[in-house]
């Protein structure tokens, strides 16, 4: 099922790049612009089969390129997009192979060990990601004094060349940005790359909760849930 409407209204995205299907050359020759939107069903226990559509730059849909069925990586996942789902039992978060956006050097998240951490997976082309980013930045500012760190990992294949202009254009600051150049983060987290996806990690490096889909992170409800799962005082 393909989602219609403006980008901000679209559901969470399943990340597939054309090259993963081996059709990059075809798309380039046909002068096509591709946009993949993958719908998550209401229970989130399983991602339903969806079609990827190749679209001419002038807007003419010409072909369904792929039909894929993918299982949610976390067993027993239930809820609706944007719902905070607690991870039971807690599970250690593996080391992630990342690149620091600012200096383009290899990086990981080890430096955040010892404090609660919120990790957001996103992309500039993902409508729901763009929608929630401002509220995520506000959350980072509000919770900084409470010892909670917020970082974002970009799944853009264009890396710094597309992420930097996006951040400047939307005036987003205050969140350390990392690049997933190897596109390995989803696999490391044992999760199909659904965007946006947010992982809440405790001070010991264990996943305590995750959210599939966008959310208003600046809302009283979000702040209360974060304080609860991280056992924050005050």
C-alpha positions as MATLAB code, in Angstrom:
seq = 'XXXXXXXXXXXXXXXXXXXXXXXXXXXXXXXXXXXXXXXXXXXXXXXXXXXXXXXXXXXXXXXXXXXXXXXXXXXXXXXXXXXXXXXXXXXXXXXXXXXXXXXXXXXXXXXXXXXXXXXXXXXXXXXXXXXXXXXXXXXXXXXXXXXXXXXXXXXXXXXXXXXXXXXXXXXXXXXXXXXXXXXXXXXXXXXXXXXXXXXXXXXXXXXXXXXXXXXXXXXXXXXXXXXXXXXXXX';
ca = [
       0.000    0.000    0.000;
       1.395    3.358   -0.955;
       0.760    6.325    1.309;
      -0.661    9.433   -0.282;
      -0.563   12.985    1.003;
       2.163   15.357    2.119;
       5.406   13.948    3.502;
       4.570   14.886    7.087;
       1.458   12.675    6.950;
       3.197    9.566    5.676;
       3.696    6.484    7.873;
       7.050    5.049    9.010;
       9.354    4.171    6.121;
      11.108    0.893    5.335;
      14.529    1.779    3.985;
      15.471    0.255    0.637;
      17.814    1.953   -1.791;
      17.538    1.163   -5.537;
      21.001   -0.403   -5.541;
      19.825   -3.057   -3.105;
      17.626   -4.422   -5.859;
      20.348   -4.091   -8.491;
      18.348   -1.589  -10.546;
      20.451    1.536  -10.136;
      21.625    1.469  -13.738;
      18.073    1.049  -14.983;
      16.804    3.945  -12.941;
      19.627    6.202  -14.021;
      19.102    5.408  -17.685;
      15.373    6.017  -17.412;
      15.948    9.314  -15.572;
      13.710    8.198  -12.722;
      13.180    9.529   -9.266;
      12.340    6.836   -6.716;
      10.479    7.181   -3.465;
       9.709    4.201   -1.230;
       6.951    4.389    1.344;
       6.248    1.300    3.402;
       3.164    1.057    5.597;
       3.287   -0.458    9.065;
       0.123   -2.262   10.117;
      -1.719   -1.256   13.291;
      -0.244   -3.991   15.490;
       3.360   -3.437   14.358;
       3.931   -7.162   14.944;
       4.500   -7.616   11.250;
       5.218   -5.335    8.332;
       2.730   -6.051    5.545;
       3.670   -6.576    1.943;
       4.079   -3.308    0.103;
       5.047   -2.126   -3.361;
       7.927    0.122   -4.243;
       7.036    2.406   -7.107;
       9.345    4.031   -9.633;
       8.160    7.521  -10.488;
       9.153    9.809  -13.347;
      10.495   13.174  -12.218;
       7.302   14.624  -13.678;
       5.229   12.522  -11.304;
       4.074    9.611  -13.514;
       4.066    6.319  -11.653;
       5.304    3.648  -14.072;
       6.016    0.408  -12.267;
       5.769   -1.511   -9.023;
       9.399   -2.450   -8.444;
       9.261   -4.741   -5.436;
       6.859   -6.520   -3.159;
       8.391   -7.342    0.179;
       7.287   -8.963    3.384;
       9.503   -8.238    6.372;
       9.126   -9.255    9.960;
       9.621   -6.849   12.811;
      12.928   -7.650   14.445;
      11.699   -7.366   18.034;
       9.581  -10.352   18.979;
       6.213   -9.621   20.472;
       6.172   -6.003   19.305;
       2.706   -4.529   19.642;
       1.190   -1.110   19.511;
       0.702    1.703   17.063;
       3.175    3.979   15.257;
       4.652    6.468   17.702;
       3.915    4.348   20.765;
       6.730    3.765   23.260;
       7.164    0.008   23.630;
       9.164   -1.181   26.626;
      11.793   -3.854   25.960;
      11.331   -6.910   28.168;
      13.700   -8.361   29.135;
      16.321   -5.655   28.754;
      18.910   -6.406   26.082;
      22.437   -5.052   25.552;
      22.853   -2.712   22.593;
      25.720   -3.892   20.358;
      28.520   -1.592   19.267;
      27.530    0.383   16.181;
      29.884    1.300   13.349;
      29.254    4.981   12.693;
      30.850    8.128   11.292;
      30.827   11.437   13.130;
      29.135   14.043   10.908;
      31.193   16.993   12.114;
      34.690   15.602   11.516;
      33.835   12.578    9.340;
      35.838   10.244   11.558;
      34.903    6.695   12.657;
      32.802    6.755   15.807;
      30.631    4.714   18.137;
      28.386    5.419   21.101;
      30.765    4.207   23.839;
      31.318    7.772   25.010;
      27.692    7.927   26.185;
      27.996    4.908   28.455;
      27.085    5.819   32.016;
      24.119    8.036   31.130;
      20.661    7.406   29.637;
      20.748    7.716   25.848;
      18.073    8.239   23.198;
      19.118    7.141   19.695;
      17.006    8.226   16.728;
      17.370    6.600   13.297;
      16.231    8.951   10.544;
      16.789   10.187    6.978;
      16.312   13.489    5.190;
      13.944   11.880    2.641;
      11.693   10.402    5.364;
       8.644   12.623    5.922;
       7.835   11.386    9.459;
      11.517   11.815   10.405;
      11.485   15.442    9.265;
       8.241   16.031   11.134;
       9.562   14.842   14.510;
      13.106   16.262   14.345;
      12.270   19.731   15.807;
      10.542   18.168   18.826;
      13.498   15.811   19.269;
      15.837   18.800   19.384;
      13.650   20.426   22.053;
      13.686   17.193   24.045;
      17.493   17.087   23.895;
      17.698   20.626   25.297;
      15.142   19.977   28.047;
      16.695   16.711   29.247;
      20.352   17.712   29.013;
      20.376   18.938   32.612;
      18.765   15.656   33.695;
      21.698   13.683   32.330;
      19.965   12.271   29.249;
      21.779   12.427   25.902;
      20.018   12.456   22.520;
      21.775   11.513   19.274;
      20.546   10.925   15.726;
      21.896    8.448   13.174;
      21.303    9.350    9.524;
      20.509    6.518    7.119;
      21.052    8.777    4.085;
      23.276    7.213    1.442;
      24.408   10.707    0.455;
      25.949   11.176    3.893;
      27.323   14.587    4.856;
      26.536   16.066    1.426;
      22.790   15.789    2.023;
      22.610   15.875    5.833;
      24.557   19.102    6.393;
      22.369   21.226    4.064;
      19.228   19.678    5.556;
      20.216   20.601    9.120;
      21.038   24.166    8.087;
      17.837   24.544    6.079;
      15.664   23.386    8.981;
      17.740   25.134   11.657;
      18.260   21.933   13.639;
      21.026   22.053   16.229;
      21.880   20.628   19.631;
      21.763   16.964   18.586;
      24.999   15.099   17.753;
      24.549   13.578   14.296;
      26.186   10.371   13.124;
      26.210    8.757    9.686;
      25.528    5.081    9.037;
      27.786    4.817    5.997;
      27.856    1.006    6.106;
      24.051    0.826    6.452;
      24.607   -1.714    9.225;
      22.767   -0.134   12.146;
      19.433   -1.854   11.521;
      21.104   -5.250   11.259;
      23.147   -4.664   14.406;
      19.964   -3.795   16.292;
      18.307   -6.940   14.890;
      15.648   -4.770   13.310;
      14.481   -4.081    9.793;
      15.312   -0.454    9.134;
      11.986    1.245    9.688;
      12.262    4.993    9.786;
      11.980    6.821   12.009;
      12.915    4.455   14.808;
      14.036    5.528   18.277;
      15.869    3.394   20.834;
      16.029    4.269   24.544;
      19.192    2.946   26.196;
      19.911    2.978   29.937;
      23.184    3.972   31.602;
      24.386    0.354   31.483;
      23.977    0.129   27.715;
      20.748   -1.869   27.697;
      17.773   -1.154   25.469;
      14.808   -0.316   27.684;
      12.299    0.799   25.048;
      11.853    1.682   21.389;
       9.465    3.650   19.227;
       8.526    2.884   15.624;
       7.307    5.924   13.719;
       7.293    9.622   14.527;
       6.288   11.111   17.849;
       5.933   14.521   19.455;
       8.953   14.239   21.748;
       8.280   17.644   23.307;
       4.865   16.645   24.642;
       4.224   16.183   28.389;
       3.296   12.539   27.724;
       6.612   11.808   25.989;
       8.626   13.506   28.715;
       6.760   11.614   31.429;
       7.324    8.249   29.718;
      11.017    8.936   29.226;
      11.411    9.933   32.873;
       9.620    6.743   33.908;
      11.615    4.243   31.827;
      14.911    5.922   32.783;
      13.854    6.188   36.460;
      14.624    9.902   36.520;
      13.845   11.916   39.641;
      12.178   15.286   39.666;
];
